[in-house]
Amino acid sequence: MSHIFLLILCMGAVTYLPRFLPLFFLSRKQLPPWLTTWLDFIPVAILSSLILPALVTGGSPRHLDIVKPELAAAVPTLIFALKTRSLGGTVVAGMGIYWLTQRIFG
């Protein structure tokens, strides 16, 4: 039982330290504007790298597949999000558009 507790404790430390250390060391420093601008793009880049392969590839082994209901729903949802800048509206519109594409594509 103590091995499991030690494992959980170490996993928590490994998860917590990479989040805490930059906050601890950089919270009192003024970062250059170019760095803060660059850091603003990281969440968008990570989200895009996670979502895009699921939208444009399929099968096993993976191959390019651009005729997918997910991609057909993602494009109008992206346009809606860019025009309205509303998170709630984008979620509702995306769900509706996805439901509609599922009906069309079968």
Order of alpha helices (4+ residues) and beta strands (2+ residues): alpha-alpha-alpha-beta-beta-alpha-alpha
